[in-house]
Amino acid sequence: MKEKIEKIASKRGYIVTEDGKFLNPKGDEIGTDYGTGYIKTGIRVDKKRMHLSCHRLQAYQKYGDKIYEDGVEVRHNNGESLDNSWCNILIGSHSDNMMDIPKQIRIKKALHATSFIRKYDKKEVKDFYTINRSYKKTMDEFNISSKGTLYYILNS
């Protein structure tokens, strides 16, 4: 599809009001969360059902084709993804977008993500490898799934 969904929807008369209401061409309020945290609706384009996001349509109305530039993301200034009001929708970099998330939530997400990182006692792994001289035995002993990870541990 050459033309972007927001452009198509705008030409067909879909709009987002200044206070963030998502309206179809008849003026009826539309859109559902679908559990994604973003208000969306479906429209048909070339016999295919496409998802149209409220926040992206609001950004298109506000910034035009700038939303399609490389590295540009649509942002919710207050971090509330269901608030699609004109003053809450901005564009910026990925970093800007992440900084829109309240600090406490960013910290919580970062701590959750780091809980999945495996930590190895490098000295213990190196000592085991020195005695056994086997990548396979060392990987099995410490539940290391990648030779690259073991190589990094042994050579750092």
C-alpha positions as a Markdown table, in Angstrom:
| # | Residue | x | y | z |
|---|---|---|---|---|
| 1 | Met | 0.0 | 0.0 | 0.0 |
| 2 | Lys | 1.6 | 3.3 | -1.2 |
| 3 | Glu | -0.6 | 5.6 | 0.8 |
| 4 | Lys | -0.5 | 5.6 | 4.6 |
| 5 | Ile | -3.6 | 4.6 | 6.6 |
| 6 | Glu | -3.9 | 7.9 | 8.4 |
| 7 | Lys | -4.0 | 9.8 | 5.0 |
| 8 | Ile | -6.6 | 7.5 | 3.6 |
| 9 | Ala | -8.8 | 7.8 | 6.8 |
| 10 | Ser | -8.4 | 11.6 | 6.8 |
| 11 | Lys | -9.5 | 11.8 | 3.1 |
| 12 | Arg | -12.5 | 9.6 | 4.0 |
| 13 | Gly | -13.6 | 12.0 | 6.8 |
| 14 | Tyr | -12.4 | 10.2 | 9.9 |
| 15 | Ile | -11.2 | 12.7 | 12.5 |
| 16 | Val | -10.0 | 13.1 | 16.0 |
| 17 | Thr | -11.5 | 16.1 | 17.8 |
| 18 | Glu | -9.4 | 18.6 | 19.8 |
| 19 | Asp | -10.5 | 16.9 | 23.0 |
| 20 | Gly | -9.5 | 13.4 | 21.6 |
| 21 | Lys | -12.8 | 11.9 | 20.5 |
| 22 | Phe | -12.4 | 9.5 | 17.5 |
| 23 | Leu | -15.2 | 10.1 | 15.0 |
| 24 | Asn | -16.2 | 8.3 | 11.8 |
| 25 | Pro | -17.3 | 10.2 | 8.7 |
| 26 | Lys | -20.9 | 10.1 | 10.0 |
| 27 | Gly | -19.8 | 11.9 | 13.2 |
| 28 | Asp | -20.3 | 8.8 | 15.4 |
| 29 | Glu | -17.7 | 8.2 | 18.1 |
| 30 | Ile | -15.7 | 5.0 | 17.4 |
| 31 | Gly | -12.7 | 3.1 | 18.6 |
| 32 | Thr | -11.9 | 0.5 | 21.1 |
| 33 | Asp | -8.9 | -0.3 | 23.3 |
| 34 | Tyr | -8.7 | -4.0 | 22.3 |
| 35 | Gly | -6.5 | -4.5 | 25.3 |
| 36 | Thr | -3.5 | -2.7 | 23.7 |
| 37 | Gly | -3.7 | 0.5 | 25.6 |
| 38 | Tyr | -4.4 | 2.5 | 22.4 |
| 39 | Ile | -7.8 | 3.5 | 20.9 |
| 40 | Lys | -8.1 | 1.9 | 17.5 |
| 41 | Thr | -10.7 | 1.1 | 14.9 |
| 42 | Gly | -10.7 | -0.9 | 11.7 |
| 43 | Ile | -11.3 | 0.4 | 8.2 |
| 44 | Arg | -11.3 | -1.3 | 4.8 |
| 45 | Val | -8.6 | -0.5 | 2.3 |
| 46 | Asp | -8.4 | -2.4 | -0.9 |
| 47 | Lys | -10.7 | -5.2 | 0.5 |
| 48 | Lys | -8.4 | -5.6 | 3.5 |
| 49 | Arg | -9.3 | -4.6 | 7.1 |
| 50 | Met | -6.6 | -2.2 | 8.5 |
| 51 | His | -6.1 | -0.9 | 12.0 |
| 52 | Leu | -6.3 | 2.9 | 12.4 |
| 53 | Ser | -4.9 | 4.3 | 15.6 |
| 54 | Cys | -6.6 | 7.3 | 17.1 |
| 55 | His | -3.3 | 8.9 | 18.4 |
| 56 | Arg | -1.6 | 8.5 | 14.9 |
| 57 | Leu | -4.6 | 10.1 | 13.2 |
| 58 | Gln | -4.5 | 13.0 | 15.7 |
| 59 | Ala | -0.8 | 13.3 | 15.0 |
| 60 | Tyr | -1.4 | 13.3 | 11.2 |
| 61 | Gln | -4.0 | 16.0 | 11.6 |
| 62 | Lys | -1.5 | 18.1 | 13.7 |
| 63 | Tyr | 1.8 | 17.4 | 12.0 |
| 64 | Gly | 1.0 | 16.0 | 8.5 |
| 65 | Asp | 3.6 | 13.9 | 6.8 |
| 66 | Lys | 6.2 | 14.6 | 9.4 |
| 67 | Ile | 4.9 | 11.6 | 11.3 |
| 68 | Tyr | 6.3 | 9.3 | 8.6 |
| 69 | Glu | 9.9 | 10.6 | 8.8 |
| 70 | Asp | 12.5 | 8.1 | 9.9 |
| 71 | Gly | 13.1 | 8.1 | 13.7 |
| 72 | Val | 9.8 | 10.0 | 14.4 |
| 73 | Glu | 7.4 | 8.5 | 16.9 |
| 74 | Val | 4.0 | 9.7 | 18.0 |
| 75 | Arg | 4.0 | 10.5 | 21.7 |
| 76 | His | 1.5 | 11.0 | 24.5 |
| 77 | Asn | 3.0 | 13.9 | 26.5 |
| 78 | Asn | 1.4 | 12.9 | 29.8 |
| 79 | Gly | 2.2 | 9.2 | 29.3 |
| 80 | Glu | -1.5 | 8.4 | 29.1 |
| 81 | Ser | -2.0 | 6.4 | 25.9 |
| 82 | Leu | -5.8 | 6.8 | 26.1 |
| 83 | Asp | -5.6 | 10.6 | 26.1 |
| 84 | Asn | -5.6 | 11.5 | 22.5 |
| 85 | Ser | -6.4 | 15.2 | 22.9 |
| 86 | Trp | -4.6 | 17.7 | 20.6 |
| 87 | Cys | -2.4 | 19.1 | 23.4 |
| 88 | Asn | -1.3 | 15.7 | 24.5 |
| 89 | Ile | -0.2 | 14.4 | 21.1 |
| 90 | Leu | 3.4 | 15.2 | 20.1 |
| 91 | Ile | 6.0 | 13.8 | 17.8 |
| 92 | Gly | 9.6 | 13.1 | 18.7 |
| 93 | Ser | 12.4 | 10.6 | 19.0 |
| 94 | His | 12.1 | 7.2 | 20.7 |
| 95 | Ser | 14.1 | 8.7 | 23.6 |
| 96 | Asp | 11.5 | 11.5 | 23.9 |
| 97 | Asn | 8.7 | 8.9 | 23.9 |
| 98 | Met | 10.3 | 6.9 | 26.7 |
| 99 | Met | 10.8 | 10.0 | 28.8 |
| 100 | Asp | 7.1 | 10.7 | 28.5 |
| 101 | Ile | 6.5 | 7.6 | 30.7 |
| 102 | Pro | 6.4 | 8.6 | 34.4 |
| 103 | Lys | 9.7 | 8.0 | 36.2 |
| 104 | Gln | 8.3 | 5.5 | 38.7 |
| 105 | Ile | 6.9 | 3.4 | 35.8 |
| 106 | Arg | 10.2 | 3.6 | 33.8 |
| 107 | Ile | 12.1 | 2.3 | 36.9 |
| 108 | Lys | 9.6 | -0.5 | 37.5 |
| 109 | Lys | 9.9 | -1.6 | 33.9 |
| 110 | Ala | 13.7 | -1.5 | 34.0 |
| 111 | Leu | 13.8 | -3.5 | 37.2 |
| 112 | His | 11.5 | -6.1 | 35.7 |
| 113 | Ala | 13.6 | -6.3 | 32.5 |
| 114 | Thr | 16.8 | -6.8 | 34.5 |
| 115 | Ser | 15.3 | -9.7 | 36.4 |
| 116 | Phe | 15.6 | -11.8 | 33.3 |
| 117 | Ile | 19.3 | -11.2 | 32.9 |
| 118 | Arg | 21.4 | -14.2 | 34.0 |
| 119 | Lys | 24.3 | -13.3 | 36.2 |
| 120 | Tyr | 27.3 | -15.6 | 36.3 |
| 121 | Asp | 30.1 | -15.7 | 38.8 |
| 122 | Lys | 32.9 | -15.2 | 36.3 |
| 123 | Lys | 35.6 | -16.6 | 38.6 |
| 124 | Glu | 33.6 | -19.7 | 39.3 |
| 125 | Val | 33.0 | -20.3 | 35.6 |
| 126 | Lys | 36.6 | -19.7 | 34.6 |
| 127 | Asp | 37.8 | -22.0 | 37.4 |
| 128 | Phe | 35.5 | -24.8 | 36.3 |
| 129 | Tyr | 36.5 | -24.4 | 32.7 |
| 130 | Thr | 40.3 | -24.4 | 33.7 |
| 131 | Ile | 39.8 | -27.8 | 35.4 |
| 132 | Asn | 37.5 | -29.4 | 32.8 |
| 133 | Arg | 38.7 | -27.8 | 29.6 |
| 134 | Ser | 35.3 | -28.4 | 28.0 |
| 135 | Tyr | 32.8 | -25.8 | 26.7 |
| 136 | Lys | 30.0 | -28.4 | 26.8 |
| 137 | Lys | 30.6 | -29.4 | 30.4 |
| 138 | Thr | 31.0 | -25.8 | 31.5 |
| 139 | Met | 27.8 | -24.7 | 29.6 |
| 140 | Asp | 25.9 | -27.6 | 31.1 |
| 141 | Glu | 27.2 | -26.9 | 34.6 |
| 142 | Phe | 26.2 | -23.2 | 34.6 |
| 143 | Asn | 23.2 | -23.5 | 32.3 |
| 144 | Ile | 24.8 | -21.2 | 29.7 |
| 145 | Ser | 22.9 | -21.6 | 26.4 |
| 146 | Ser | 25.4 | -19.9 | 24.1 |
| 147 | Lys | 29.1 | -20.5 | 23.2 |
| 148 | Gly | 29.4 | -16.8 | 22.6 |
| 149 | Thr | 28.3 | -16.1 | 26.2 |
| 150 | Leu | 30.8 | -18.6 | 27.6 |
| 151 | Tyr | 33.5 | -17.1 | 25.3 |
| 152 | Tyr | 32.7 | -13.6 | 26.6 |
| 153 | Ile | 32.8 | -14.8 | 30.3 |
| 154 | Leu | 36.1 | -16.6 | 29.8 |
| 155 | Asn | 37.8 | -13.8 | 27.9 |
| 156 | Ser | 36.6 | -10.8 | 30.0 |
